[in-house]
Amino acid sequence: MGKKETALVDIANRLRIHSIESTNASKSGHPTSCASMAEIMSVLFFDVMRYSLKEPRHPASDRLILSKGHAAPILYAAWAEAGLFPTSELLNLRKIDSDLEGHPTPRLNFIDVATGSLGQGLSVAAGMAYMGKYVDKSDFRTYCLIGDGESAEGSIWEAMSFASIYKLDNLCAIFDINRLGQSEPAALQHSMEIYEARARAFGFEPLVVDGHDVASLVDAFAKAETIKGRPTAIIAKTFKGKGFTNIEDKVNWHGKPLGDHGASILAQLKSDNQNIKLEPKPTTSSVPQVDLTVRLNEPPNYKIGDKIATRQVYGTALVKLGKTNERVIALDGDTKNSTFSETYKKEFPSRFIECYIAEQNLVGVGIGLGCRKRAIPFVSTFACFMSRAFDQIRMGAISQANIKFCGSHCGVSIGEDGPSQMALEDLAMFRSIPGCNVFYPCDAVSTERAVELAAQHVGIDFIRTSRPATAVIYPNDTVFAVGKAHILKKSASDQCLVIGAGVTLYEALAAAETLSNSGTNIRVMDLFTIKPIDAQAILENAKQCGNKVIVVEDHYPEGGIGEAVASVIASQPNIVMRHLAVREVPRSGPPQVLIEKYGISATAIVKAVKSF
């Protein structure tokens, strides 16, 4: 064994020592999961990857996503061994005042995305690799370390399909095939030929290696860099708990610190330690400077009364953003002719990514694109299909992701397609995401401004768009802001505040006209943003309207606009609220018939007002 290989073996053993000691100190963690990948991490950090200790998230550095996030202790140990922070800090693992959390999060300056919900890392890595190859046009490489247990997740195979379709030869997936899952052996155990065949079938170049042989790993990573036209999968045969006497390759050690069992193991590993050091390779790639400042290139230009669907305006607004910033990237899941993201594709084909019908990967790729402040990704599909990727979305919040979602075809107002296509849970879903702005524009003018505000916000945003064409009701120069509602109809004698959004706003306006003909005036409010909600406007206007409020929404009652408003007025005992929402699984039918049938029409609003 040569000098370099000897050093890499020595570093691998030190990584095992740190993994044992840090998990013992916290009395929790996954040291056996760390041990199986010690040589892989040693070779990656000290022979393969090019990165900067001064700026761990340097935009030109190689990327590493630890998809098997429970092995965080060895990732932290590798950065400490590289010199980013003292190894003594590793003993603070999982402590309340330490950012070395049980699974990685971007609270740490060397972590791009949170991992730990298994099966998601490769999609993010694919987004990063796409950014490098097609947008930054840089030669930095992206590595993703995946556990064999999590390879049962379908999102892994969605990502592999995407990576091969787009020929991401700058992406290297590393499968740590350590045979054991959490509660029993993994389904394929050490059937390396099956993993190899599956990787090849999904368009990867598979390289099967002994994951504990540093020389084989060095050669495999070197070969991976030479393969062009397709991504690479290094499929490493390893053993869980490698190097841990009487623990290696045994079940029932997942997620358990070694405790007293570790004393003799630590003694042996430390006796073998030669404390050989290797310097990491510096960043050699370059990327263009990026400014994510963005705005509409021109203001909305519509006529009051003209009818246009907000989903269609979404595409128009994206184009206006794209004319001011080339880093606006649109992604879709084969619904672009319905969400109207195809408008952006036609204008800027190189800035559009078709992710096909694979929503989990769609979201993961979008998160990866937005990492390291390289782009403003807009992800669109039918709003109901966002629920399939809810785990990716919630992990995006933990990842401090900058990503924008546009969900079209909301509510029963989509009509004849029926309940499988109707988003009636989407507001509840996105309201539950911490830090997420939730926009529900009603017309063309407010939609353009919602898209602009979402692009300007660093974080997660959701824009709910509708299928039916709705009339323009706002003047083109109307000022919109996050968390600010608008009053569309008002008088000094209003007897009730009616709060609507999207299509139900027009039902509220129709109800107001009907009621005014019989001498009853109501006030109509457009929330514009459901989160953050304009609590001050709700309370002030409710007081002026006799403390009577009606909320009408094209959504199930749970978690939607009604409950958002109810949370505002809960501390005001004098305010009485009626809530009109879709209260059963709907059926197919014409939009207006469905709006009427499920009690969110102008007729229903009139009846609710009279009930006061």
KEKOLMI-648691 format. One record per residue (C-alpha): x, y, z. Coordinates in steps of 0.5 Angstrom, whole numbers, plus 2048, in hexadecimal, padded with zeros to 3 digits. Example, Ala and Ser with C-alpha at 12.3 -4.5 7.8 and 13.67 -1.06 7.14 Angstrom:
residues 2
8197F7810;81B7FE80E;
This chain:
residues 612
800800800;8038077FE;80480D802;7FD810800;7F980A801;7FC809808;7FA81080A;7F380F807;7F280980B;7F580C812;7F0812811;7EA80D810;7EC80A816;7EC81181A;7E5812817;7E380C81A;7E680E821;7E3815820;7DC81281F;7DC80D825;7DE813829;7D9818827;7D3813827;7D681082E;7D6817831;7CF81982E;7CD812830;7C981182A;7CB811822;7CD80C81D;7D480A81D;7D380381A;7D0807814;7D680C814;7DB806814;7D980380E;7DB80980A;7E180B80D;7E680A807;7E180D802;7E1813807;7E8813807;7EA813800;7E48187FE;7E781D803;7EE81C802;7EF8197FB;7E981B7F7;7E58217F8;7E88287F7;7E582D7FC;7E7833800;7E7833808;7E783B808;7E083B804;7DD834805;7D7835801;7DC8397FB;7D88397F5;7DD8367F1;7DF8307F6;7DD8297F5;7D78277F9;7D58217FD;7CE81F7FF;7CE81A805;7C7817803;7C8812809;7C781880E;7C7813814;7CF812813;7D081A814;7D581981A;7DA816814;7D981C810;7DA821815;7E081D817;7E381D810;7E2825810;7E6825817;7EB821814;7EC82580E;7ED82B813;7E682F813;7E582F81A;7E982C820;7E7824821;7E6825828;7DF829826;7DD822823;7DC82082B;7D682582B;7D2821826;7CA821827;7CB82682C;7C682C82D;7CB83182C;7CF82E826;7CD82E81F;7D082781E;7C982581E;7C781D81E;7C681E816;7C9823812;7C682A811;7C883180E;7C9834814;7D0831813;7D483580E;7D682F80A;7CF82C809;7CB82E803;7C582A805;7C282680B;7C281F80A;7BF81980E;7B881880B;7BB813807;7BB8127FF;7BB81A7FE;7C381B7FD;7C48197F6;7BE81E7F3;7C28247F6;7C88217F4;7C68217ED;7C38287ED;7CA82A7EF;7CD8267EA;7C88297E5;7CA8307E7;7D282E7E6;7D182B7DF;7CC8307DC;7CB8367E0;7D28387E3;7D58347DD;7DB8327E3;7DF82C7E4;7DD82B7EB;7DB8247ED;7D58227F1;7D581B7F6;7CF8187F9;7D08137FF;7CA80E7FF;7C9808804;7C6802801;7C0802805;7BE809803;7BF8067FC;7B88037FC;7B580A7FC;7B280B7F5;7B58127F5;7BC8107F4;7BA80C7EE;7B68137EC;7BD8167ED;7C18117E9;7BC8117E3;7BC8197E3;7C48197E4;7C58147DE;7C08187D9;7C481E7DA;7CA81B7DA;7CD81D7E0;7D481B7E0;7D681F7E5;7D281B7EA;7D58157EE;7D08117F2;7D380D7F8;7CF8077FA;7D2805801;7CF7FE801;7D07FC808;7CB7F6808;7C77F880E;7C17FD80F;7BE7FF815;7BB7F9818;7BD7F4813;7C17F280D;7C07F7807;7BC7F3801;7C27F27FD;7C77F1802;7CE7F07FE;7CB7EF7F7;7D07F37F4;7CE7F17ED;7C77F37EE;7C97FA7F0;7CD7FA7EA;7C87F87E5;7C37FD7E8;7C88037E8;7CA8017E1;7C28007DF;7C18077E1;7C780A7DD;7CC80B7E2;7D38087E1;7D48037E7;7DB8027EA;7DA7FC7EF;7E07FD7F5;7E27FA7FB;7E0800800;7E57FF805;7EB7FF800;7EE8067FF;7F28047F9;7EC8017F5;7E88077F7;7ED80C7F5;7ED8097EE;7E58097EE;7E58107EF;7EA8127EA;7E780D7E5;7E08117E6;7E38187E5;7E58157DE;7DE8127DC;7DA8177D7;7D38177D5;7D08147DB;7D08147E3;7D480F7E7;7D280A7ED;7D88087F1;7D58027F4;7D98007FB;7D87FA7FE;7D97FB806;7D77F980C;7D37FC812;7D87FD818;7DE7FC814;7E47FB819;7E07FB81F;7E17F4822;7DB7EF823;7D77F5820;7D97F5819;7D37F2814;7CF7F181A;7C77F381B;7C47F7820;7CA7FC821;7C780181C;7C6808820;7CA806826;7D0809829;7D580482B;7D5806832;7D9801836;7DA7FC830;7DE80282D;7E4802832;7E87FC82F;7E67FE828;7E9805829;7EF80382D;7F07FE826;7EF804821;7F3809825;7F9804826;7F980481E;7F880B81D;7FF80E81A;7FC81581A;7FE816813;7FB81C810;7F981E808;7F7825806;7F0826802;7F18287FB;7EF82F7FA;7E98317F5;7EC8327EE;7E58337EA;7E283A7E9;7DB83C7E8;7D88437E6;7D68487EB;7CE8487EC;7CA84E7EE;7C384B7F0;7C08527F0;7B98517EC;7B38557EA;7AD8557E5;7B18587DF;7AA85C7DE;7A485D7E2;79D85A7E1;79985C7DB;79285A7DB;78B85D7DA;78685D7E0;7818577DE;7858537D9;78584C7DB;78C8487DC;78E8427E0;7938437E5;79683D7E3;7978407DD;79A8467E0;79F8427E4;7A38417DD;7A28487DB;7A584A7E1;7AB8457E1;7AD8487DA;7AD84F7DD;7B284D7E3;7B68497DE;7B784F7DA;7BA8527E0;7BE84C7E3;7C18467DF;7C18427E5;7BA8417E6;7B983A7E4;7B28377E3;7B182F7E4;7AB82B7E3;7A88247E3;7A58237DC;79F8287DE;7A382E7DB;79D82F7D6;79882F7DC;79C8337E1;79E8387DB;7A68377DD;7A68357D5;7A683D7D4;7AD83E7D7;7AF8387D4;7AE83B7CD;7B18417CF;7B783E7D3;7B88377D1;7BF8367D4;7BC8397DB;7B68337DB;7B782C7DE;7B28277DC;7B28227E2;7AC81E7DF;7A781A7E4;7AC8197EA;7AA81F7EF;7AE81D7F5;7B481D7F0;7B18247ED;7B18277F4;7B88247F6;7BB8277EF;7B882E7F1;7BB82E7F8;7C282C7F5;7C28317EF;7C18377F5;7C78347F9;7CD8397FA;7C883F7F7;7C983D7F0;7C283D7EE;7BB83F7EF;7B78397ED;7B08397EC;7AC8327ED;7A58317EA;7A082B7E9;79982A7EB;79982C7F2;7968257F4;79C8227F2;7A08267F6;79E8227FC;7A281C7F9;7A88207FB;7A6823801;7AC81F805;7B1823800;7AD829801;7AE829809;7B5827808;7B682D804;7B483180A;7B982E80E;7BE82F809;7BD836808;7BB835801;7BA83B7FC;7B48387F8;7AE83A7F5;7A88367F4;7A28377EF;79C8327F0;7968337EB;78F8307EA;78D8317F1;78682F7F4;78082D7F1;7808337EC;78482F7E8;77E82B7E6;77D8257E2;7848217E3;78181F7EA;78481F7F1;78B81B7F0;78D8227EC;78A8277F1;78F82A7F6;78B82A7FC;790829801;79682D7FE;795834803;79582F809;79B82C807;79F832805;79D83680B;7A083180F;7A783280C;7AB837811;7AD83D80D;7A983C807;7A5842804;79E83F801;79B8447FB;7948437F9;7938487F3;78C8497F0;78E84D7EA;79384E7E5;7968547E8;7978517EF;79A84B7EC;79F84F7E8;7A18527EF;7A184C7F3;7A68487EE;7AA84E7EF;7AA84F7F6;7AB8477F7;7B18487F3;7B484E7F7;7B384A7FD;7B98457FF;7B583F802;7AF83B800;7A983D7FD;7A383A7FA;79E83E7F5;79783B7F4;79483C7ED;78E83A7EA;78B8377E4;78583B7E2;7868427DF;7858477E4;78384F7E3;7898547E4;7868587EA;78D85C7EC;7908627E8;7978607E5;79A8657EA;7978627F1;79D8617F6;79D85A7F9;7A18577FF;7A2851803;79D851808;799856806;791855804;78D85A800;78685C801;78285B7FA;77B85E7FC;77A862802;774867805;77386B80C;76D86680D;77085F80C;76D85A810;77285480F;77985380D;77A84E807;78184B806;782847800;7888457FB;7898437F4;7828417F1;77E8427F7;7808497F7;77B84A7F1;7768467F4;77684B7FA;7768517F6;77084E7F2;76D84D7F9;76E8547FB;76B8577F5;7658527F6;7648557FD;76585C7FC;75F85B7F8;75B85A7FE;75E85F802;76485B805;76B85D805;771858806;778859806;77C855801;784853803;7898507FE;78E84D803;79484D7FD;798849802;795844806;79C84380A;79E84880D;79784A80E;79585180F;792851816;792858817;78E859811;789853813;78885681A;78785D818;78285C812;77E857816;77D85C81C;77B861817;77685B814;77285A81B;77785481D;77484F817;77984C813;77884780D;77D84380A;77C83F803;78183B800;7828367FB;7868317FF;78482C805;78382F80C;78982C80F;78F83180F;78D836809;78B83D809;78583C80F;78A839814;78F83E812;78A844814;78784081A;78E84081D;78E84881C;78784981F;788844825;78A84982A;78484D828;77E84A82B;77984F828;77A84D821;77684881E;778844818;775840813;77983B80F;777839807;77C833805;77B82D801;779828806;779821802;77D81E7FD;77A8217F7;77881E7F0;7798207E9;7758267E6;77582D7E3;7798327E7;7738367E9;76E8307EA;77482D7EF;7758347F2;76D8357F4;76D82D7F6;77282E7FB;7708347FE;7758397FC;77183D7F7;76E8447F7;7678417F9;76A83D7FF;76E844801;767848801;764842805;76A84380A;76984A80B;76284A80C;763845812;76684A816;
